[in-house]
């Protein structure tokens, strides 16, 4: 097998390019075999096999720098840099990351996981290289989906000023996670009509060459002009108008052609964009038919493409999806906003039933939030459905455009807390801190699936910015009998006891209940309170707990700094300094990849770890 010859970076150069189709087939078979067992980002990686091979053949790693935008298409890159043996532990705790990681290999030039960053990072690398008088190539690979993000255009604008070589590879597969939307998608769609462009160019050349005397000279003159013949016949030529040389479009599954064009790109003085057309899921029929479903997949049956595990219980995204569909019928002013994630955030049904009230803005979280501010000013009730880690990208807009104006925008913050196998870039462990620090913002977290529904209804009735944050995974269906009406800023008493009060937030209520029963087994009689609101803090409840408790234990899937526990500690220190406050929260660190249960134990926010922490701290 050719793949057995790949032990380390640059080994691909020892394989004749005429054997690359076989190598590509072996890589796809390897990916399918392993990802069907471990899960992972399948469709994007199957589509980028030949592109990655061509890049590794033309460039020298780790001297040259390849920067992968988002990074979920980097599996072939990992294979070609000697990490093939690590795929059995892909995305498991202590195992191979699903994204580029500089700590994992010197061939990974940039840690990533979020979209639209690669050109900015590439411009930085090139500027540092030139200032340091070093000699290496920089290649930023960006997908057409990531090109809907505003950061990419800021970077392109900056890149146009570069004087030395910088290569941007546009991996165009017509999709991000879901199908692309917007003007740039249409523009690239027009550029994809390469056959008509090539045919027109050939016909023009043929016609001009027939003109006696001056025809061939005219063709040569056109070739030498800065804009070239394509500038005359492709409307706009957006990239070249900016000062970035454009090559393509070319097939991203033709290694020979890509190698030829990449070598041409190496010779360009200044920025150059190579437009490559690829197919998501290539080589595996289920992934080609359903690329969104195979964007990030759990283990699956290889023959049929069906998930191996029965998902069982509805997850929180499913509950949110049902609530939004009902809002569509009952609340005519409710509209939905997503940043290229209609499926992942649960808005697909709303989109299908109420398309005129559904807005997908592309991978542009900043625009999504300010756009929602405009919707609110226009008298609508926008629900911005977004993953916790992605909402971080729009912090300025949340503060300046929504909260400063005290607008009724609802943030449905999905994937909050520890999300697992995607690792540091996707853990949603900061939102309680960064949202609760903002004036006018209300922050809530449900204990179970029924409370998520109740909180969304409360959010629609509320007047002002409000965030409802909920975790990834199966929705907790315990404590069904505890469903006090939602009152602004008021927590919910579950079990009234004394001495030790447990105050979990949202997803941690389930853990709090487990801790409660562990303490009961020791004949202690603790109190369990469902906090419900992170902001405003229920100070009346805290005051009442001070009467007959010695210790308050807060629990949250959020960093300790600036979180719920910090707010409780500050209040109790000021008003009731005799009460000890113990905070169970995520430590001041970025949390690696692995299953949520393993990670919670690792950082000390599982039930047993919290129970032990209480035993060590409590005297009485």
C-alpha positions as MATLAB code, in Angstrom:
seq = 'XXXXXXXXXXXXXXXXXXXXXXXXXXXXXXXXXXXXXXXXXXXXXXXXXXXXXXXXXXXXXXXXXXXXXXXXXXXXXXXXXXXXXXXXXXXXXXXXXXXXXXXXXXXXXXXXXXXXXXXXXXXXXXXXXXXXXXXXXXXXXXXXXXXXXXXXXXXXXXXXXXXXXXXXXXXXXXXXXXXXXXXXXXXXXXXXXXXXXXXXXXXXXXXXXXXXXXXXXXXXXXXXXXXXXXXXXXXXXXXXXXXXXXXXXXXXXXXXXXXXXXXXXXXXXXXXXXXXXXXXXXXXXXXXXXXXXXXXXXXXXXXXXXXXXXXXXXXXXXXXXXXXXXXXXXXXXXXXXXXXXXXXXXXXXXXXXXXXXXXXXXXXXXXXXXXXXXXXXXXXXXXXXXXXXXXXXXXXXXXXXXXXXXXXXXXXXXXXXXXXXXXXXXXXXXXXXXXXXXXXXXXXXXXXXXXXXXXXXXXXXXXXXXXXXXXXXXXXXXXXXXXXXXXXXXXXXXXXXXXXXXXXXXXXXXXXXXXXXXXXXXXXXXXXXXXXXXXXXXXXXXXXXXXXXXXXXXXXXXXXXXXXXXXXXXXXXXXXXXXXXXXXXXXXXXXXXXXXXXXXXXXXXXXXXXXXXXXXXXXX';
ca = [
       0.000    0.000    0.000;
       1.182    3.493   -0.835;
      -0.128    4.841    2.458;
       2.365    2.641    4.314;
       5.161    4.708    2.756;
       3.935    7.830    4.585;
       5.736    7.888    7.943;
       6.454   11.597    8.330;
       6.088   14.976    6.631;
       7.308   15.250    3.016;
       7.263   11.472    2.468;
       4.629   12.092   -0.191;
       7.326   13.594   -2.388;
       8.807   10.092   -2.825;
       5.591    8.837   -4.414;
       5.270    9.480   -8.188;
       2.319   11.792   -8.932;
       0.926    9.248  -11.378;
       0.209    7.077   -8.313;
      -1.669    9.829   -6.490;
      -5.154    8.586   -7.471;
      -4.372    5.302   -5.710;
      -2.999    7.137   -2.670;
      -6.123    9.304   -2.521;
      -8.289    6.191   -2.596;
      -6.278    4.617    0.239;
      -6.578    7.779    2.338;
     -10.344    7.863    1.848;
     -10.625    4.194    2.799;
      -8.513    4.877    5.898;
     -10.683    7.842    6.915;
     -13.910    5.955    6.388;
     -12.688    2.913    8.308;
     -11.555    4.954   11.307;
     -14.240    7.654   11.419;
     -17.001    5.050   11.166;
     -15.693    3.831   14.561;
     -14.682    7.083   16.261;
     -16.873    9.702   14.600;
     -15.491   13.044   13.476;
     -15.640   15.531   10.629;
     -16.131   13.284    7.642;
     -17.609   15.112    4.641;
     -15.161   18.028    4.679;
     -12.163   15.712    4.972;
     -13.252   13.404    2.165;
     -13.556   16.472   -0.064;
     -10.077   17.829    0.689;
      -7.930   14.719    0.121;
      -6.369   15.585   -3.252;
      -6.072   19.276   -2.363;
      -4.079   18.367    0.740;
      -1.896   15.928   -1.191;
      -1.065   18.594   -3.767;
      -0.173   21.109   -1.058;
       2.133   18.620    0.658;
       3.773   17.706   -2.634;
       4.502   21.315   -3.615;
       5.464   22.766   -0.233;
       8.040   21.751    2.374;
       6.769   21.230    5.896;
       7.305   22.402    8.568;
       9.403   25.154    6.941;
       6.479   26.304    4.796;
       3.280   27.165    6.649;
      -0.136   25.778    5.761;
      -2.931   27.454    7.731;
      -6.250   25.624    7.698;
      -9.353   27.760    8.195;
     -11.639   26.197   10.833;
      -9.426   23.101   10.642;
     -12.069   20.409   10.372;
     -10.637   19.412    6.976;
      -7.128   18.697    8.324;
      -7.283   14.906    8.751;
      -5.385   14.152    5.521;
      -2.826   16.753    6.599;
      -2.406   14.824    9.861;
      -2.003   11.549    7.984;
       0.637   13.018    5.663;
       2.605   14.391    8.619;
       3.010   11.059   10.381;
       0.000   10.944   12.691;
      -1.825    8.060   11.067;
      -1.445    5.794   14.102;
      -3.251    8.305   16.303;
      -6.592    7.991   14.522;
      -7.784    5.171   16.786;
      -7.937    7.767   19.584;
      -9.213   10.645   17.461;
     -11.007   13.299   19.580;
     -10.750   11.153   22.727;
      -9.266   12.507   25.933;
      -5.477   12.474   25.606;
      -5.731   11.413   21.966;
      -5.405   13.075   18.575;
      -7.228   16.389   18.215;
      -9.815   16.843   15.493;
      -8.248   20.220   14.649;
      -4.710   21.483   13.947;
      -2.693   21.815   17.154;
       0.813   23.272   17.294;
       1.475   21.243   20.434;
       0.753   18.098   18.429;
       3.061   18.698   15.456;
       5.491   21.319   14.157;
       3.648   20.957   10.835;
       0.538   22.560   12.345;
       1.181   26.257   11.815;
      -1.892   27.622   13.592;
      -4.335   26.375   16.245;
      -7.835   26.830   14.965;
     -11.434   25.671   15.265;
     -13.417   28.803   14.404;
     -14.088   30.205   10.967;
     -12.659   32.924    8.704;
      -9.302   33.321   10.487;
      -6.769   31.785    8.095;
      -6.150   34.785    5.818;
      -5.596   37.113    8.781;
      -3.143   34.676   10.325;
      -1.455   34.214    6.951;
      -0.985   37.946    6.473;
       0.603   38.043    9.920;
       2.957   35.192    9.076;
       3.975   36.821    5.775;
       4.610   40.191    7.421;
       6.727   38.536   10.141;
       8.622   36.530    7.517;
       9.436   39.596    5.467;
      10.457   41.696    8.451;
      12.733   38.893    9.630;
      14.192   38.329    6.137;
      13.255   34.668    6.258;
      12.475   32.470    3.289;
       9.401   30.274    3.518;
       5.991   30.056    1.858;
       2.685   30.804    3.554;
      -0.536   29.176    2.331;
      -3.932   29.978    3.852;
      -6.656   27.483    2.959;
     -10.165   28.884    3.347;
     -13.538   27.440    2.382;
     -16.228   29.300    0.520;
     -18.397   29.014    3.640;
     -15.730   30.727    5.752;
     -15.536   33.420    3.093;
     -18.971   34.609    4.233;
     -17.340   35.822    7.464;
     -16.407   39.496    7.693;
     -12.957   38.803    9.158;
     -11.954   37.194    5.866;
     -12.674   40.424    3.989;
     -10.776   42.532    6.465;
      -7.843   40.217    5.868;
      -8.202   40.267    2.067;
      -8.187   44.044    2.172;
      -4.948   43.939    4.152;
      -3.430   41.153    2.030;
      -3.727   43.258   -1.119;
      -0.932   45.482    0.205;
       1.627   42.669    0.419;
       4.595   42.851   -1.930;
       5.898   39.314   -1.565;
       4.335   35.923   -2.168;
       1.275   34.922   -0.177;
      -0.969   32.101   -1.414;
      -4.663   31.843   -0.554;
      -6.362   28.590   -1.552;
     -10.134   28.939   -1.800;
     -11.588   25.472   -1.242;
     -14.968   25.914   -2.891;
     -17.479   23.124   -2.202;
     -20.648   25.256   -2.168;
     -21.141   24.644    1.564;
     -19.999   25.501    5.065;
     -21.908   23.121    7.346;
     -25.195   23.888    5.662;
     -25.605   25.259    2.152;
     -24.059   28.693    1.692;
     -26.166   31.805    1.367;
     -25.672   35.385    0.264;
     -23.910   37.444   -2.352;
     -20.451   35.892   -2.152;
     -22.011   32.468   -2.622;
     -23.688   33.677   -5.803;
     -20.479   35.323   -6.979;
     -18.497   32.128   -6.537;
     -21.282   30.202   -8.234;
     -20.797   32.423  -11.259;
     -17.064   31.834  -11.175;
     -17.646   28.091  -11.104;
     -18.909   28.259  -14.697;
     -15.350   27.637  -15.733;
     -16.302   25.818  -18.901;
     -18.131   28.793  -20.373;
     -15.317   31.127  -19.397;
     -12.650   28.836  -20.834;
     -14.623   28.323  -24.013;
     -15.133   32.071  -24.452;
     -11.454   32.773  -23.851;
     -10.441   30.119  -26.386;
     -12.848   31.499  -28.976;
     -11.548   35.054  -28.470;
      -7.974   33.861  -28.912;
      -8.879   31.928  -32.035;
     -10.685   34.897  -33.555;
      -7.909   37.389  -32.781;
      -5.216   35.080  -34.142;
      -7.038   35.111  -37.501;
      -6.613   38.876  -37.815;
      -3.732   39.338  -40.294;
      -0.650   41.006  -38.887;
      -1.945   42.403  -35.638;
      -4.005   39.487  -34.255;
      -1.234   37.443  -32.588;
       0.316   40.630  -31.203;
      -3.027   41.595  -29.659;
      -3.315   38.186  -27.969;
       0.217   38.542  -26.583;
      -0.514   42.082  -25.402;
      -3.677   40.963  -23.611;
      -1.753   38.185  -21.872;
       0.748   40.687  -20.567;
      -1.723   43.176  -19.183;
      -2.132   43.269  -15.450;
      -5.750   42.202  -15.491;
      -5.334   39.558  -18.222;
      -8.042   38.279  -20.512;
     -10.146   36.875  -17.688;
     -10.567   40.382  -16.308;
     -12.312   41.243  -19.557;
     -14.751   38.389  -19.507;
     -15.526   37.465  -15.885;
     -17.756   40.220  -14.480;
     -16.293   41.990  -11.483;
     -13.244   39.838  -10.919;
     -13.594   40.744   -7.284;
     -10.229   39.444   -6.147;
      -8.172   40.979   -8.933;
      -9.958   44.274   -8.513;
      -8.625   44.224   -4.960;
      -5.084   43.583   -6.176;
      -5.009   39.842   -5.526;
      -4.049   37.719   -8.526;
      -6.654   35.070   -9.295;
      -5.914   31.581  -10.659;
      -8.724   29.190  -11.447;
     -11.177   27.787  -10.993;
      -9.579   24.323  -11.164;
     -10.723   20.874  -10.088;
      -9.727   20.109   -6.527;
      -9.651   16.415   -7.330;
      -7.068   16.680  -10.126;
      -3.731   16.480   -8.315;
      -1.689   17.069  -11.463;
      -3.478   20.269  -12.348;
      -3.373   21.533   -8.769;
       0.360   20.875   -8.524;
       0.872   22.823  -11.747;
      -1.192   25.799  -10.575;
       0.307   25.826   -7.073;
       3.768   25.958   -8.609;
       2.598   28.907  -10.706;
       1.262   30.554   -7.562;
       4.671   30.208   -5.881;
       6.158   32.488   -8.532;
       3.730   35.367   -7.962;
       5.140   38.432   -6.245;
       2.387   39.488   -3.884;
      -0.919   37.850   -2.936;
      -2.461   35.198   -5.169;
      -5.715   33.280   -4.779;
      -6.084   29.771   -6.194;
      -9.750   28.869   -6.644;
     -10.216   25.104   -6.210;
     -13.527   23.287   -6.725;
     -14.105   20.265   -4.492;
     -16.995   18.016   -3.530;
     -17.890   17.437    0.106;
     -18.102   13.758    1.000;
     -16.359   12.664   -2.204;
     -15.934    8.912   -2.493;
     -18.669    7.983   -0.009;
     -22.189    8.085   -1.370;
     -24.066    8.729    1.914;
     -21.807   11.715    2.692;
     -22.168   13.055   -0.854;
     -25.968   12.887   -0.581;
     -26.097   14.288    2.961;
     -22.969   16.411    3.499;
     -24.523   18.390    6.370;
     -25.346   15.212    8.291;
     -21.792   13.970    7.797;
     -20.166   17.275    8.677;
     -19.614   16.086   12.241;
     -20.785   12.537   12.721;
     -20.863    9.995   15.510;
     -19.785    6.402   14.816;
     -21.800    4.944   11.945;
     -22.445    1.805    9.947;
     -20.020    2.054    7.050;
     -22.150    0.145    4.566;
     -25.295    2.215    4.991;
     -24.097    5.416    6.684;
     -26.537    4.995    9.576;
     -25.466    6.028   13.112;
     -24.579    3.026   15.276;
     -26.026    4.416   18.476;
     -29.710    5.116   18.878;
     -29.832    8.710   20.066;
     -32.638    7.908   22.490;
     -33.808   10.921   24.461;
     -34.470   14.264   22.835;
     -31.636   16.728   23.283;
     -31.939   20.372   24.277;
     -31.643   21.485   20.653;
     -34.660   19.293   19.823;
     -36.662   20.927   22.615;
     -35.674   24.387   21.389;
     -36.654   23.378   17.849;
     -40.141   22.347   19.007;
     -40.599   25.548   21.008;
     -39.588   27.686   18.025;
     -41.990   25.867   15.744;
     -44.814   26.585   18.198;
     -43.735   30.220   18.435;
     -44.054   30.352   14.664;
     -47.758   29.590   14.992;
     -48.532   31.587   18.129;
     -46.114   34.520   18.175;
     -46.240   36.273   14.824;
     -43.527   38.770   15.770;
     -40.973   36.069   16.590;
     -38.294   35.671   13.918;
     -35.244   33.402   13.884;
     -31.643   34.314   13.066;
     -28.749   31.916   12.532;
     -25.146   32.276   11.422;
     -24.958   29.386    8.914;
     -26.250   26.829   11.453;
     -29.948   26.139   10.790;
     -29.539   22.404   11.394;
     -27.091   22.563   14.297;
     -29.139   25.095   16.262;
     -32.487   23.431   15.647;
     -34.006   26.035   13.334;
     -34.548   23.762   10.338;
     -38.239   23.156   11.088;
     -38.874   26.850   11.692;
     -37.156   27.653    8.388;
     -39.249   25.097    6.510;
     -42.565   26.266    8.002;
     -41.952   30.014    8.237;
     -39.314   30.831    5.604;
     -40.202   34.525    5.471;
     -39.383   34.847    9.200;
     -36.121   32.903    9.056;
     -32.770   34.597    8.377;
     -29.478   32.814    7.714;
     -26.742   35.462    7.534;
     -23.821   33.114    6.795;
     -20.805   32.673    9.056;
     -21.153   36.204   10.366;
     -22.027   36.224   14.049;
     -21.254   39.938   14.449;
     -23.648   40.814   11.658;
     -26.251   38.389   13.053;
     -26.375   40.263   16.361;
     -26.507   43.783   14.894;
     -29.016   42.596   12.301;
     -31.134   41.302   15.194;
     -30.865   44.723   16.838;
     -32.360   46.253   13.704;
     -35.134   43.656   13.681;
     -35.956   44.505   17.293;
     -36.018   48.231   16.556;
     -38.425   47.428   13.741;
     -40.885   45.886   16.176;
     -40.031   42.182   15.834;
     -38.769   39.708   18.456;
     -35.579   38.156   17.062;
     -34.268   34.883   18.462;
     -30.561   34.530   17.697;
     -29.739   30.816   17.928;
     -25.990   30.359   18.293;
     -23.430   28.093   19.916;
     -21.871   29.520   23.069;
     -18.320   29.488   21.671;
     -19.450   31.238   18.485;
     -21.342   33.974   20.311;
     -17.949   35.034   21.694;
     -17.181   36.348   18.211;
     -19.906   38.987   18.529;
     -19.237   40.387   21.980;
     -18.891   43.993   20.842;
     -22.205   43.824   19.030;
     -23.971   42.256   22.038;
     -22.688   45.079   24.240;
     -22.926   48.088   21.926;
     -25.792   47.282   19.593;
     -28.174   45.245   21.749;
     -27.574   45.845   25.459;
     -26.638   49.531   25.286;
     -29.932   50.179   23.496;
     -31.761   47.742   25.815;
     -33.348   45.929   22.873;
     -35.567   42.877   23.092;
     -33.242   40.357   21.472;
     -33.325   36.740   22.660;
     -30.078   34.777   22.576;
     -30.648   31.014   22.493;
     -27.179   29.909   23.545;
     -26.697   26.282   22.554;
     -23.707   24.018   23.354;
     -23.087   25.862   26.635;
     -20.671   24.288   29.084;
     -18.409   21.351   28.276;
     -19.254   20.016   24.832;
     -16.623   17.306   24.477;
     -14.762   15.991   21.481;
     -14.285   19.228   19.513;
     -12.059   20.498   22.298;
     -10.780   23.888   23.394;
     -12.208   25.972   20.571;
     -15.744   24.691   21.076;
     -16.158   24.374   24.840;
     -18.859   26.838   25.917;
     -17.386   27.660   29.311;
     -17.287   31.460   29.211;
     -20.805   32.674   28.410;
     -22.069   33.068   31.985;
     -19.107   35.353   32.647;
     -19.142   37.432   29.491;
     -22.920   37.820   29.350;
     -23.575   38.549   33.006;
     -21.067   41.407   33.058;
     -23.156   43.459   30.573;
     -25.720   46.016   31.827;
     -29.357   45.316   30.847;
     -28.652   41.651   30.049;
     -30.676   38.898   31.716;
     -29.069   35.439   31.844;
     -30.998   32.215   32.495;
     -30.242   28.480   32.400;
     -32.842   25.669   32.558;
     -32.557   22.602   34.813;
     -34.443   20.279   32.434;
     -36.319   20.103   29.157;
     -39.568   21.548   30.538;
     -37.786   24.524   31.999;
     -36.120   25.302   28.671;
     -39.604   25.615   27.174;
     -40.758   27.787   30.086;
     -37.701   30.026   29.840;
     -38.137   30.591   26.118;
     -41.764   31.599   26.713;
     -40.601   33.917   29.497;
     -37.956   35.391   27.172;
     -40.585   36.260   24.555;
     -42.654   38.086   27.177;
     -39.610   39.854   28.639;
     -38.689   43.355   27.497;
     -34.941   43.696   26.973;
     -31.871   41.595   26.099;
     -32.092   38.071   27.457;
     -29.997   34.922   27.065;
     -31.129   31.351   27.683;
     -28.147   29.007   27.783;
     -28.398   25.223   27.565;
     -25.964   22.349   27.034;
     -25.255   19.864   24.319;
     -26.676   16.393   24.685;
     -29.764   14.632   26.014;
     -32.192   16.911   27.798;
     -32.579   16.083   31.473;
     -36.089   14.841   32.210;
     -35.833   14.539   35.994;
     -37.450   16.818   38.574;
     -40.516   17.070   36.348;
     -42.728   17.750   39.345;
     -40.802   20.938   40.172;
     -42.067   23.563   37.774;
     -42.704   26.800   39.613;
     -43.861   29.654   37.357;
     -41.034   31.795   36.018;
     -40.664   35.026   37.992;
     -37.992   37.523   36.999;
     -34.843   37.076   39.073;
     -36.333   34.356   41.305;
     -34.744   30.967   41.870;
     -36.638   27.754   42.648;
     -36.465   25.796   45.902;
     -36.240   22.063   45.211;
     -35.433   20.546   48.626;
     -35.357   22.653   51.801;
     -32.839   21.598   54.418;
     -30.203   23.285   56.534;
     -26.456   23.760   57.058;
     -25.363   23.053   53.459;
     -27.099   24.739   50.510;
     -26.440   23.506   46.970;
     -26.977   26.168   44.274;
     -26.461   24.608   40.834;
     -27.022   26.457   37.564;
     -28.793   24.942   34.554;
     -27.262   21.623   33.500;
     -25.596   21.321   36.916;
     -28.945   20.901   38.675;
     -28.851   17.229   37.682;
     -25.363   16.992   39.218;
     -26.584   18.933   42.254;
     -29.352   16.400   42.770;
     -26.755   13.603   42.721;
     -24.635   15.472   45.287;
     -27.774   16.030   47.390;
     -28.405   12.274   47.586;
     -24.757   11.537   48.410;
     -25.010   13.936   51.351;
     -28.344   12.454   52.431;
     -26.666    9.045   52.629;
     -24.416   10.586   55.305;
     -27.514   11.685   57.202;
     -26.999   15.293   56.301;
     -30.009   17.377   55.329;
     -28.851   19.753   52.600;
     -30.861   22.301   50.668;
     -31.074   22.134   46.873;
     -31.945   25.317   44.970;
     -32.329   25.629   41.204;
     -30.698   29.018   40.598;
     -32.502   29.648   37.271;
     -31.157   33.206   36.951;
     -27.448   33.980   36.815;
     -28.313   37.620   36.290;
     -30.035   39.140   38.153;
     -28.857   37.274   41.223;
     -31.620   36.129   43.556;
     -30.340   38.001   46.616;
     -33.531   37.352   48.565;
     -32.883   33.639   48.365;
     -29.270   34.161   49.431;
     -30.372   36.258   52.381;
     -32.819   33.570   53.480;
     -30.182   30.845   53.216;
     -27.919   32.811   55.558;
     -30.399   32.240   58.391;
     -29.848   28.507   58.812;
     -26.898   27.500   56.623;
     -23.172   27.427   57.239;
     -22.087   26.786   53.669;
     -23.295   27.566   50.162;
     -21.972   25.449   47.292;
     -22.400   26.878   43.782;
     -22.116   24.647   40.718;
     -21.741   25.740   37.112;
     -20.371   24.562   33.762;
     -18.528   27.844   33.339;
     -15.155   29.250   34.291;
     -14.877   30.322   37.901;
     -13.699   33.833   37.017;
     -16.684   36.151   36.636;
     -19.199   33.333   36.794;
     -22.218   32.582   38.973;
     -20.159   31.413   41.918;
     -18.049   34.554   41.855;
     -21.196   36.691   42.007;
     -22.576   34.680   44.934;
     -19.232   34.860   46.749;
     -19.010   38.633   46.325;
     -22.547   39.147   47.630;
     -22.184   36.828   50.611;
     -18.794   38.279   51.540;
     -20.369   41.737   51.653;
     -23.658   40.849   53.392;
     -23.088   37.549   55.205;
     -19.360   37.047   55.701;
     -19.920   34.247   58.226;
     -21.245   31.958   55.469;
     -18.617   29.946   53.625;
     -19.009   29.839   49.835;
     -17.534   26.906   47.899;
     -17.414   27.294   44.110;
     -17.505   24.242   41.827;
     -16.672   25.552   38.366;
     -14.383   25.050   35.405;
     -10.789   26.044   36.273;
      -8.897   28.904   34.656;
      -7.765   26.807   31.705;
      -8.778   25.799   28.202;
     -10.409   22.368   28.321;
      -9.128   19.744   25.914;
     -11.154   17.259   23.850;
     -12.769   14.122   25.212;
     -16.175   12.886   26.312;
     -18.064   15.333   28.560;
     -18.235   12.827   31.429;
     -14.464   12.296   31.364;
     -13.794   16.033   31.117;
     -16.145   16.923   33.982;
     -14.352   14.441   36.190;
     -10.995   15.778   35.027;
     -11.863   19.376   35.969;
     -13.686   18.429   39.153;
     -17.309   19.296   38.439;
     -18.782   15.800   38.466;
     -20.960   14.783   41.429;
     -18.347   12.716   43.241;
     -15.659   15.402   42.953;
     -18.019   18.075   44.290;
     -19.141   15.785   47.118;
     -15.507   15.241   48.159;
     -14.872   18.973   47.953;
     -17.807   19.613   50.288;
     -16.621   16.982   52.771;
     -13.175   18.577   52.891;
     -14.594   22.075   53.390;
     -17.508   21.410   55.751;
     -16.916   21.188   59.455;
     -19.973   20.414   61.505;
];
